[in-house]
Amino acid sequence: MTSGTMASIAELVTHMPDLHAFAVNAIPTIWLIWVVVWIVCAFGNKRTVHRQAAYYYLRFVLLGIILPLLVQLVPHPFSRFFPPSTATDVIGLLLCAAGLGWSIWARITLGSNWSGLVTLKQSHELIQDGPYRITRHPIYTGLITAFIGTFLAVMPTGVGAIYLVGITAAFTIKLRMEEKVLLEHFPEAYAAYKTKVKAALFPWVW
């Protein structure tokens, strides 16, 4: 290993706290950009013609109650599982940016068919283009990936772990509700789509 390479490594290690500070500040900024894009995309959605009954959302309410209670049971909930490192900062930042970028691509592809709740829109279309050719719920894929990245770089704590598991559980519940509605509305087309695109969230995993 040359002296120049050794000097570069030493410089990287010396400035690692700066990298961590950059990641800690950049990730909330990326999330803020995502929120702005989401709000802008919300305009022009199709009119809702079917909405799941209110009691279906009780599970989300329960999650919101259970998660804070679980946090109280964790000893030292804000203590880090591991110290900041170049690897976790870089990987976390890349996962967050890539995940939110993926979810934005999926949201734009979905267009006016999107809804934050489990609904069917007027003249609802079954979208199978873009990221929907890879996973059936790419918005959730992107958001879970972004939360994993945020956890690694910003909040690798008991609180972060509980909320990461809770958010993943909430998206799992919601995607199952959505698939039930889509199978009822597009019985043949959605069954064929599930056969073609087997991954709900992550190819070869889930």
Protein Blocks (a to p, Z undefined) as FASTA:
>chain_A
ZZklmmmmmmmmmmmmmmmmmmmmmmmmmmmmmmmmmmmmmgopacdfbdcdfklmmmmm
mmmmmmmmmmmmpghklbcfbdcdfklmmmmmmmmmmmmmmmmmmmmmnmmmbcfbdcdd
ehiacdfehjllmbmblmlmmmmmmmmmmmmmmmccfklmmmmmmmmmmmmmmmmmmmmm
mmmmmmmlmmmmmmmmmbfklghkZZ
